[in-house]
């Protein structure tokens, strides 16, 4: 009786399969980090995703991502990892930038501390700190801690470096985005103050034109009428001519005052002010305005919103009268949630964009 057996050494195949499995997990982790970068502008969220992915490939019990700030000695923690879960902006900063380590970090070299018992986090004996560099400048570091004396192998250091490089770029871009957003908010605030100051100045000038200059002109007109009753015919004819000019001047002054700031916008609100504007606009231009609004009658809105909507509609109607060449314009207002919608529509002749004069902006 004979038996035939085949012995195959599958060690190499297992090594290849294990390497392939680790490579797949590494790609999945990097994809998760890329997705976090693409779907959020928060440095904390990006750091959390990085720690969550790194913990799948590197044996560690704790971790943190922290960034430096010019002029400040202590780093700011963006995210921490603790025993299976990542947190945004919570927990201690494992990375303690000792002077002897800083030069290596600034040069882009990871630092591994082995067989050192620590009380923070408790029980940890091995630490890996990987610098995060942006344009050659140290912006922070990612640190990992393990309870084994020598848990971080060279391949773990390489994985951490693969994460730290794009992490530094993403965090710096997110910080710059936050700065731009803050600057944009400040610009909007300053623009609002400028518009508010301009409207206040318009309101003041309109009031002075109506109350002071207008009253003086009306008094002068009354004096001319009284003088015309007692003067001789030649003088009376000249006075009548002055009265006509003065009446025209009073009308122009009233129109200027209303153009600057119609009082009904402050006293009655947006819809009554627009109704008055449309009547006046039609009488001056012969262009009819069809006005629709979604139940806004009697409602009041913030003063800056009412002013902005009024000015937008006023400018759009002015452009329609000057350039559109139409007999009808429609204006529609409505609200959805916190949004206020304004639509001004006409069937104007338009213009050739290619023949429009260049603005000088690029």
PAPAZA-54550 format. One record per atom (N, C-alpha, C): x, y, z. Coordinates in steps of 0.001 Angstrom, whole numbers, padded with zeros to 6 digits, always signed. Layout:
XYZ;...
***
This chain:
+000864-001183+000000;+000000+000000+000000;+000895+001225+000000;+000688+002054-000952;+001501+003250-001071;+000610+004492-000885;+001160+005511-000297;+000456+006788-000160;+001273+007910-000784;+000588+008751-001480;+001276+009864-002150;+000760+011166-001550;+001620+011963-001042;+001230+013258-000464;+002000+014388-001108;+001355+015539-001140;+001989+016740-001712;+002078+017791-000617;+003246+018195-000347;+003483+019219+000681;+003822+020533-000025;+003042+021574+000308;+003268+022883-000336;+003510+023926+000738;+004564+024620+000577;+004876+025713+001513;+004084+026951+001099;+003082+027278+001920;+002210+028429+001581;+002571+029680+002379;+003713+029636+003004;+004129+030796+003811;+004233+032052+002952;+004860+031897+001787;+005023+033070+000913;+003666+033601+000456;+002761+032653+000147;+001435+033097-000295;+000704+033838+000823;+000835+033325+002054;+000201+034013+003182;+000797+035392+003400;+002107+035484+003206;+002747+036798+003357;+002219+037777+002320;+002056+037260+001090;+001529+038128+000028;+000098+038534+000320;-000703+037561+000784;-002097+037876+001101;-002189+038879+002245;-001335+038720+003247;-001350+039663+004362;-000907+041049+003911;+000114+041095+003068;+000566+042387+002546;-000524+043045+001714;-001226+042222+000915;-002316+042749+000107;-003445+043268+000985;-003739+042520+002070;-004801+042965+002981;-004436+044296+003646;-003195+044415+004088;-002772+045667+004714;-002768+046814+003708;-002355+046510+002488;-002355+047551+001460;-003769+048026+001157;-004731+047079+001126;-006120+047440+000877;-006664+048308+002007;-006351+047922+003258;-006813+048726+004395;-006190+050115+004375;-004919+050184+003937;-004264+051490+003858;-004945+052369+002819;-005273+051788+001673;-005963+052561+000640;-007349+053005+001128;-008048+052115+001843;-009358+052486+002381;-009238+053630+003370;-008214+053588+004202;-008009+054648+005177;-007690+055971+004495;-006814+055938+003486;-006484+057163+002762;-007705+057697+002006;-008530+056783+001477;-009759+057213+000803;-010703+057879+001802;-010796+057320+003011;-011645+057926+004039;-011160+059327+004394;-009841+059480+004475;-009284+060796+004770;-009563+061768+003630;-009381+061306+002395;-009672+062167+001240;-011140+062589+001236;-012015+061654+001584;-013446+061976+001606;-013748+063016+002679;-013098+062880+003842;-013292+063874+004897;-012820+065248+004448;-011723+065277+003699;-011201+066550+003211;-012166+067177+002207;-012747+066332+001342;-013623+066836+000289;-014980+067282+000827;-015464+066640+001890;-016827+066885+002346;-016915+067835+003526;-015830+068324+004027;-015905+069237+005167;-014798+070269+005070;-015038+071416+005691;-014017+072453+005786;-013532+072587+007221;-013902+071636+008087;-013549+071720+009497;-012219+071026+009761;-011216+071711+010308;-009960+071036+010652;-010171+069922+011680;-011119+070119+012603;-011380+069101+013613;-011907+067807+012994;-012835+067943+012031;-013398+066763+011385;-012336+066021+010570;-011462+066753+009908;-010402+066125+009120;-009441+065376+010038;-009067+065990+011160;-008165+065338+012106;-008810+064098+012716;-010102+064165+013017;-010813+063008+013565;-010806+061847+012578;-011081+062134+011313;-011076+061083+010295;-009688+060472+010152;-008641+061288+010251;-007274+060771+010131;-006952+059825+011273;-007291+060191+012502;-007015+059320+013644;-007825+058028+013566;-009061+058134+013138;-009903+056950+013037;-009327+055967+012003;-008800+056509+010895;-008221+055640+009884;-006888+055060+010304;-006029+055859+010933;-004711+055392+011350;-004842+054266+012375;-005815+054386+013279;-005975+053371+014328;-006336+052006+013766;-006837+051949+012535;-007149+050662+011914;-005897+049933+011424;-004813+050667+011219;-003602+050091+010643;-002429+050052+011607;-002452+050891+012624;-001334+050980+013562;-001822+050593+014947;-001167+049685+015631;-001594+049282+016971;-001349+050396+017984;-002390+051054+018379;-002267+052142+019344;-003545+052217+020173;-003400+052730+021371;-004547+052894+022249;-004987+054352+022382;-004076+055256+022091;-004390+056683+022208;-003735+057428+021050;-004270+058592+020747;-003704+059430+019699;-004246+060841+019788;-003541+061753+019156;-004011+063140+019109;-003413+063833+017890;-004141+064815+017395;-003658+065709+016343;-003740+067118+016891;-002619+067815+016892;-002565+069164+017459;-001833+070085+016498;-002165+071364+016546;-001545+072355+015660;-000913+073451+016497;+000126+074041+015938;+000816+075159+016571;+000221+076482+016124;+000426+077500+016955;+000001+078856+016626;+001154+079806+016887;+001402+080746+015985;+002486+081703+016206;+002285+082471+017508;+003346+082533+018290;+003284+083297+019531;+002683+082554+020700;+002273+081294+020517;+001685+080526+021610;+002523+079282+021861;+002803+078983+023124;+003673+077860+023462;+002956+076523+023405;+001665+076494+023743;+000926+075251+023789;+000177+075006+022484;+000233+073781+021969;-000531+073469+020757;-002016+073345+021058;-002832+073465+020021;-004281+073302+020138;-004681+071921+019633;-005413+071185+020450;-005846+069842+020081;-007041+069929+019138;-006915+069311+017966;-008025+069252+017018;-008874+068007+017219;-008237+066880+017521;-008975+065625+017710;-008108+064675+018523;-008766+063737+019211;-008056+062727+019987;-008671+061359+019709;-007872+060339+019964;-008321+058947+019832;-008097+058264+021163;-009118+057533+021633;-009014+056908+022949;-009749+055575+022931;-008977+054492+022852;-009519+053158+023022;-010615+052757+022056;-010516+053145+020814;-011480+052685+019825;-012384+053750+019270;-012304+054975+019772;-013166+056026+019273;-012402+057342+019158;-012683+058056+018079;-012051+059354+017853;-013015+060460+018245;-012467+061535+018807;-013264+062670+019257;-012693+063952+018654;-013564+064895+018408;-013120+066194+017905;-012838+067135+019072;-011606+067619+019125;-011257+068659+020083;-011395+068258+021533;-011309+066941+021865;-011438+066497+023245;-010230+065654+023631;-009941+065633+024925;-008871+064797+025422;-007539+065518+025471;-006530+064855+026055;-005219+065489+026214;-004420+065481+024930;-003454+066358+024879;-002513+066385+023752;-001346+065473+024097;-001261+064336+023407;-000170+063403+023677;+001172+064021+023302;+001152+064775+022243;+002395+065398+021772;+002803+066509+022728;+003928+066305+023398;+004501+067360+024238;+005810+067772+023584;+005811+068893+022891;+006970+069252+022050;+008195+069646+022876;+008903+068627+023400;+010142+068890+024123;+011163+069523+023185;+012044+070308+023749;+013011+071046+022935;+013874+070082+022116;+014224+068947+022692;+015114+068018+021987;+014417+067354+020794;+013084+067409+020757;+012348+066796+019651;+011980+067807+018563;+011918+069061+018898;+011386+070059+017974;+012211+070167+016706;+013532+070085+016833;+014369+070231+015647;+014116+069093+014669;+013965+067886+015201;+013675+066747+014327;+012317+066905+013659;+011327+067390+014390;+010002+067582+013812;+010042+068655+012729;+010755+069743+012984;+010830+070817+011978;+011526+070332+010707;+012409+069372+010839;+013094+068818+009673;+012281+067721+008999;+011109+067421+009555;+010236+066422+008933;+010499+065003+009373;+011249+064809+010441;+011583+063465+010892;+010647+063035+012023;+010014+061880+011900;+009188+061364+012996;+010049+061055+014224;+009431+061036+015365;+010157+060750+016601;+009453+059617+017336;+010203+058570+017679;+009667+057426+018404;+010342+057355+019764;+009530+057291+020813;+010026+057125+022175;+009556+055770+022678;+010506+054903+023061;+010180+053531+023424;+010525+053244+024877;+009781+052289+025445;+010043+051760+026786;+010074+052861+027839;+009173+053837+027700;+009077+054910+028679;+007686+054861+029290;+007626+054602+030590;+006340+054533+031267;+005828+055945+031498;+004550+056178+031122;+003977+057513+031240;+002700+057460+032069;+002420+058554+032718;+001164+058669+033468;+000072+059347+032655;+000384+059896+031483;-000612+060586+030655;-000363+060295+029190;-001139+059450+028541;-002203+058613+029135;-001585+057508+029998;-002305+057038+031004;-001737+056042+031924;-001469+054708+031239;-000314+054097+031591;+000013+052767+031087;+000669+052737+029731;+000825+053867+029073;+001431+053887+027751;+002957+053854+027888;+003605+053079+026980;+005057+052911+027063;+005774+053233+025764;+005030+053453+024666;+005667+053720+023376;+004911+054844+022666;+005671+055797+022155;+005056+056975+021540;+005643+057211+020145;+004760+057607+019234;+005165+057968+017873;+004606+059350+017560;+005484+060293+017259;+005075+061650+016900;+005550+061941+015482;+004614+062273+014603;+004912+062527+013190;+004608+063997+012899;+005556+064742+012355;+005314+066166+012085;+004356+066367+010918;+003616+067444+010964;+002765+067875+009852;+003370+069163+009311;+003889+069073+008093;+004580+070199+007460;+003749+070760+006326;+003757+072097+006230;+003098+072775+005114;+004060+073816+004568;+004446+073619+003314;+005431+074513+002666;+006701+074621+003499;+007122+073492+004065;+008350+073464+004840;+008232+073967+006257;+007053+074435+006668;+006853+074955+008013;+006093+073936+008854;+006510+073788+010118;+005839+072875+011034;+004537+073509+011511;+003408+072892+011150;+002100+073421+011564;+001496+072616+012694;+002059+071427+012984;+001506+070601+014047;+002081+069208+013981;+001440+068287+014706;+001933+066911+014720;+000798+065969+015058;+000942+064733+014577;+000053+063646+014961;+000841+062697+015843;+000294+062377+017023;+000978+061522+017981;+000121+060321+018300;+000787+059173+018465;+000127+057929+018821;+000832+057331+020023;+000071+056618+020866;+000641+055981+022050;+000148+054545+022147;+001063+053636+022559;+000735+052216+022699;+001251+051713+024040;+000657+050616+024520;+001048+050099+025830;+002217+049132+025764;+002646+048758+024554;+003826+047911+024421;+005093+048737+024411;+006202+048108+024835;+007454+048852+024925;+007984+049250+023564;+007751+048392+022545;+008256+048673+021197;+007197+048279+020166;+006095+048981+020193;+004951+048626+019356;+004986+049247+017964;+005775+050273+017759;+005746+050995+016486;+006915+050548+015608;+006579+049770+014586;+007582+049280+013635;+007791+050320+012540;+008847+050141+011727;+009100+051103+010643;+007922+051258+009691;+007197+050155+009416;+006056+050294+008507;+004945+051141+009118;+004849+051123+010461;+003852+051978+011120;+004235+053455+010995;+005503+053712+011113;+005980+055096+010946;+005690+055577+009531;+005893+054693+008543;+005653+055078+007150;+004164+055365+006910;+003300+054538+007507;+001854+054774+007365;+001475+056125+007972;+002016+056400+009159;+001699+057668+009814;+002174+058854+008977;+003322+058708+008332;+003822+059792+007486;+002938+059980+006265;+002444+058857+005711;+001549+058968+004555;+000296+059775+004899;-000141+059667+006147;-001332+060396+006570;-000988+061838+006937;+000141+062041+007591;+000483+063362+008097;+000694+064379+006981;+001261+063950+005862;+001535+064904+004781;+000256+065535+004223;-000735+064724+003743;-001965+065363+003257;-002775+066002+004382;-002619+065464+005604;-003347+066041+006740;-002894+067472+006996;-001600+067721+006904;-001094+069078+007112;-001652+070039+006074;-001663+069606+004803;-002197+070459+003740;-003681+070731+003958;-004425+069659+004293;-005873+069810+004470;-006202+070729+005637;-005501+070551+006753;-005773+071384+007926;-005405+072829+007643;-004284+073049+006989;-003889+074427+006688;-004881+075077+005729;-005333+074329+004730;-006323+074873+003803;-007629+075176+004527;-008025+074287+005447;-009244+074526+006205;-009104+075754+007087;-007940+075939+007686;-007719+077134+008518;-007757+078394+007660;-007134+078327+006478;-007178+079485+005579;-008606+079762+005129;-009365+078684+004883;-010774+078853+004498;-011547+079537+005615;-011284+079147+006869;-011954+079787+007999;-011582+081261+008088;-010315+081566+007823;-009883+082964+007859;-010565+083779+006766;-010655+083177+005558;-011331+083865+004456;-012808+084071+004781;-013429+083038+005358;-014839+083149+005717;-015048+084225+006777;-014138+084283+007758;-014248+085320+008782;-014053+086708+008175;-013069+086808+007258;-012848+088101+006605;-014042+088495+005754;-014653+087478+005094;-015846+087765+004285;-016988+088244+005173;-017137+087595+006339;-018174+088045+007267;-017929+089456+007753;-016667+089775+008034;-016338+091134+008473;-016587+092133+007347;-016260+091733+006097;-016520+092614+004966;-018017+092862+004802;-018812+091802+004958;-020262+091976+004871;-020766+092909+005963;-020202+092745+007170;-020624+093614+008274;-020273+095070+007986;-019052+095299+007487;-018645+096670+007169;-019468+097233+006015;-019756+096388+005014;-020596+096842+003908;-021978+097220+004393;-022517+096408+005305;-023819+096738+005879;-023799+098064+006619;-022710+098309+007336;-022608+099587+008054;-022502+100755+007085;-021787+100549+005964;-021683+101615+004971;-023046+101914+004364;-023785+100840+004005;-025122+101029+003437;-026027+101715+004452;-025937+101283+005706;-026769+101896+006747;-026436+103372+006921;-025131+103685+006912;-024727+105086+007051;-025185+105908+005849;-025093+105317+004664;-025530+106035+003467;-027031+106304+003502;-027806+105301+003921;-029250+105501+004007;-029603+106516+005080;-028862+106507+006192;-029108+107501+007238;-028810+108902+006721;-027747+109028+005923;-027426+110340+005362;-028473+110762+004343;-028968+109828+003552;-030046+110150+002619;-031293+110609+003371;-031591+109893+004451;-032767+110249+005242;-032628+111666+005820;-031429+111975+006305;-031203+113309+006879;-031321+114399+005818;-030704+114170+004652;-030759+115183+003599;-032193+115360+003099;-032917+114237+002934;-034303+114331+002477;-035155+115117+003461;-034920+114883+004771;-035684+115614+005780;-035354+117106+005748;-034071+117426+005583;-033685+118837+005529;-034254+119514+004286;-034218+118814+003150;-034788+119385+001933;-036273+119660+002097;-036966+118710+002729;-038417+118867+002873;-038771+119869+003964;-038120+119758+005103;-038534+120554+006257;-037936+121954+006259;-036730+122103+005796;-036058+123396+005909;-036067+124148+004572;-035384+123565+003579;-035327+124256+002288;-036724+124389+001692;-037507+123321+001787;-038862+123373+001238;-039720+124430+001900;-039621+124552+003219;-040410+125563+003926;-039983+126975+003545;-038686+127162+003358;-038205+128488+002937;-038760+128851+001560;-038737+127886+000630;-039241+128141-000711;-040750+128416-000694;-041480+127669+000126;-042924+127913+000221;-043192+129299+000793;-042408+129678+001815;-042562+131038+002358;-042260+132096+001314;-041223+131865+000513;-040889+132807-000546;-042012+132883-001580;-042634+131761-001906;-043743+131760-002856;-044928+132554-002320;-045211+132402-001032;-046312+133165-000425;-046024+134660-000459;-044768+135038-000223;-044415+136466-000286;-044558+137009-001702;-044192+136200-002691;-044352+136650-004070;-045829+136832-004418;-046663+135919-003944;-048098+136053-004210;-048651+137306-003553;-048229+137595-002333;-048701+138797-001650;-048212+140060-002351;-046974+140039-002815;-046431+141213-003511;-047146+141433-004833;-047504+140320-005520;-048185+140450-006803;-049544+141112-006653;-050199+140969-005512;-051526+141557-005322;-051467+143067-005165;-050351+143600-004697;-050279+145051-004454;-049411+145775-005475;-048696+145034-006299;-047793+145677-007254;-048551+146090-008507;-047886+146904-009274;-048462+147327-010549;-048384+146191-011559;-049046+146430-012709;-049134+145366-013702;-047779+144910-014211;-046840+145804-014564;-045534+145318-015048;-044820+144447-014009;-044836+144924-012763;-044182+144139-011705;-044942+142851-011444;-046287+142897-011562;-047094+141711-011310;-046768+140609-012328;-046540+141008-013581;-046209+140015-014611;-044880+139337-014301;-043905+140150-013866;-042618+139551-013515;-042734+138644-012292;-043555+139051-011351;-043745+138226-010161;-044438+136907-010495;-045399+136953-011431;-046051+135710-011838;-045047+134753-012483;-044133+135284-013285;-043090+134441-013877;-042191+133825-012811;-041860+134624-011782;-041042+134089-010688;-041795+133015-009918;-043115+133204-009791;-043921+132205-009103;-043917+130866-009852;-044014+130932-011170;-043990+129707-011963;-042664+128974-011764;-041564+129717-011846;-040255+129087-011639;-040125+128510-010233;-040663+129249-009263;-040570+128790-007886;-041417+127530-007662;-042595+127494-008274;-043446+126294-008164;-042741+125079-008765;-042103+125287-009912;-041359+124198-010533;-040195+123752-009651;-039516+124719-009032;-038404+124391-008151;-038879+123608-006931;-040024+123966-006365;-040573+123238-005216;-040907+121803-005613;-041460+121615-006807;-041769+120270-007271;-040509+119431-007458;-039492+120041-008039;-038235+119313-008228;-037605+118950-006887;-037701+119874-005943;-037148+119618-004623;-037896+118481-003933;-039229+118446-004092;-040019+117369-003498;-039633+116023-004129;-039480+116012-005451;-039077+114774-006113;-037699+114315-005640;-036778+115247-005493;-035431+114896-005036;-035469+114321-003627;-036273+114914-002776;-036403+114425-001411;-036968+113012-001385;-037980+112758-002208;-038582+111426-002245;-037639+110402-002849;-036856+110807-003854;-035900+109887-004446;-034818+109495-003445;-034406+110440-002634;-033373+110155-001657;-033848+109128-000634;-035034+109315-000092;-035560+108388+000917;-037045+108647+001113;-037912+107810+000518;-039350+108010+000701;-039737+107770+002157;-040423+108674+002809;-040762+108505+004233;-041667+107315+004490;-042482+106920+003515;-043373+105778+003760;-042620+104461+003930;-041358+104379+003455;-040582+103168+003664;-040308+102956+005146;-040042+104048+005863;-039816+103955+007302;-041130+103897+008075;-042137+104626+007597;-043380+104739+008360;-044333+103570+008118;-044462+103118+006861;-045483+102130+006515;-044917+100766+006144;-043689+100713+005694;-043091+099430+005352;-042832+099257+003873;-042365+098062+003512;-041869+097794+002168;-042970+097809+001117;-044050+097058+001334;-045078+096932+000298;-045728+098276-000024;-046194+099070+000960;-046754+100391+000622;-045750+101286-000097;-044468+101216+000310;-043453+102043-000351;-043273+101621-001805;-043317+100337-002073;-043177+099868-003452;-044403+100241-004281;-045588+100142-003712;-046802+100540-004437;-046711+102006-004828;-046265+102857-003903;-046078+104278-004213;-045026+104451-005302;-043910+103687-005214;-042854+103777-006216;-043374+103405-007591;-044183+102338-007679;-044679+101892-008972;-045618+102927-009594;-046500+103523-008789;-047392+104564-009311;-046588+105749-009844;-045609+106155-009085;-044787+107296-009504;-043952+106941-010731;-043432+105721-010762;-042620+105265-011888;-043451+105247-013176;-044684+104735-013099;-045550+104672-014278;-045918+106060-014769;-046181+106989-013840;-046548+108348-014240;-045394+109064-014930;-044170+108716-014581;-043000+109380-015168;-042543+108711-016463;-042671+107370-016538;-042085+106647-017673;-043120+106037-018620;-044386+105966-018208;-045452+105304-018964;-045240+103797-019055;-044383+103260-018225;-044165+101812-018168;-044998+101255-017026;-045899+100320-017348;-046775+099745-016335;-046027+098683-015527;-046376+098612-014254;-045744+097635-013357;-046822+096709-012808;-046631+095413-013014;-047499+094396-012416;-046821+093890-011156;-047486+094086-010025;-046882+093772-008726;-047610+092592-008087;-046847+091556-007737;-047391+090406-007020;-046506+090130-005799;-047161+089800-004706;-046403+089436-003510;-047173+088367-002747;-046422+087483-002131;-047033+086339-001466;-047540+086651-000079;-048599+087453-000001;-049211+087731+001296;-048338+088546+002223;-047597+089495+001686;-046711+090316+002510;-047367+091608+002982;-048617+091815+002613;-049323+093036+002995;-049370+093165+004516;-048980+094321+005025;-049031+094579+006460;-047858+094036+007244;-046963+093286+006593;-045810+092738+007301;-044656+093736+007302;-043908+093743+008394;-042688+094542+008486;-041490+093614+008590;-040408+094038+007987;-039182+093260+007985;-038057+094120+008557;-036907+093529+008856;-035786+094348+009338;-035510+095516+008403;-035150+096647+008991;-034974+097876+008212;-033958+097702+007091;-032864+096984+007378;-031842+096810+006339;-032362+095967+005187;-033228+094980+005484;-033807+094160+004420;-034780+094974+003573;-035649+095753+004207;-036600+096572+003458;-035870+097574+002573;-034819+098173+003109;-034056+099137+002313;-033390+098461+001128;-032775+097279+001369;-032079+096570+000286;-033047+096171-000825;-034211+095632-000459;-035188+095210-001472;-035700+096421-002247;-035994+097494-001534;-036494+098698-002198;-035468+099217-003209;-034201+099283-002818;-033168+099802-003717;-032948+098867-004904;-033019+097553-004681;-032857+096599-005790;-033959+096803-006823;-035195+096876-006356;-036318+097063-007270;-036215+098415-007967;-035860+099449-007219;-035743+100793-007791;-034701+100818-008905;-033556+100194-008684;-032501+100187-009698;-032904+099351-010906;-033570+098221-010666;-034011+097381-011777;-035024+098105-012658;-035954+098836-012045;-036935+099596-012823;-036260+100718-013610;-035280+101349-013003;-034551+102411-013706;-033853+101846-014942;-033227+100687-014793;-032558+100059-015938;-033561+099660-017022;-034725+099171-016597;-035743+098783-017580;-036217+099990-018382;-036426+101117-017704;-036883+102320-018407;-035819+102856-019361;-034561+102719-018979;-033490+103289-019794;-033089+102392-020964;-033106+101075-020747;-032473+100194-021711;-033388+099123-022320;-034473+098754-021628;-035232+097593-022079;-036146+097906-023255;-036684+099115-023290;-037611+099461-024355;-038906+098683-024275;-039517+098609-023099;-040733+097826-022899;-041843+098733-022363;-043070+098213-022413;-044221+098925-021859;-044680+098327-020530;-044199+097122-020214;-044642+096441-018997;-043447+095810-018284;-043495+095862-016962;-042503+095215-016109;-043263+094522-014984;-042820+093316-014623;-043454+092613-013504;-042468+092501-012351;-042997+092708-011150;-042207+092595-009926;-042916+091614-009009;-042166+090645-008493;-042752+089642-007612;-041884+089479-006370;-042522+089446-005202;-041853+089228-003928;-042499+088029-003244;-041672+087187-002607;-042205+086098-001804;-041129+085610-000846;-041546+084902+000164;-040625+084366+001164;-040774+082860+001246;-039656+082188+001500;-039641+080754+001791;-038695+080537+002964;-039262+080232+004111;-038422+080068+005294;-037753+081369+005659;-036422+081337+005735;-035650+082538+006080;-035200+083320+004848;-035615+082897+003657;-035173+083559+002430;-036247+084518+001931;-035803+085667+001422;-036685+086662+000813;-036317+086734-000663;-037300+086485-001520;-037050+086414-002960;-037582+087678-003651;-036799+088189-004582;-037166+089360-005381;-036957+088996-006846;-037985+089205-007663;-037876+088925-009102;-038441+090114-009877;-037619+090679-010740;-038035+091762-011636;-037856+091236-013052;-038944+091230-013824;-038928+090564-015122;-039504+091485-016190;-038841+091521-017339;-039389+092255-018485;-038981+091536-019764;-039651+091841-020835;-039343+091260-022140;-038554+092265-022970;-037477+092764-022387;-036702+093804-023037;-035878+093297-024196;-035295+094230-024925;-034530+093884-026117;-033151+093343-025785;-032697+093520-024535;-031405+092987-024138;-030243+093700-024803;-029088+093059-024773;-027904+093662-025383;-026953+092552-025796;-026027+092911-026663;-025019+091982-027144;-023862+091972-026152;-023665+090834-025478;-022598+090769-024468;-021218+091014-025057;-021015+090617-026315;-019694+090792-026919;-019395+092251-027216;-020440+093045-027396;-020216+094464-027715;-020249+095339-026478;-020481+094744-025312;-020538+095546-024078;-019141+096076-023782;-019026+097313-023289;-017692+097867-022975;-017041+097095-021841;-015737+096924-021959;-014996+096204-020920;-014979+097022-019646;-015067+096302-018515;-015082+096996-017225;-013695+097283-016708;-012706+096676-017331;-011344+096871-016841;-010957+095893-015745;-011892+094994-015379;-011596+094012-014341;-011219+092703-015004;-010398+091948-014356;-009967+090640-014863;-010217+089585-013810;
***
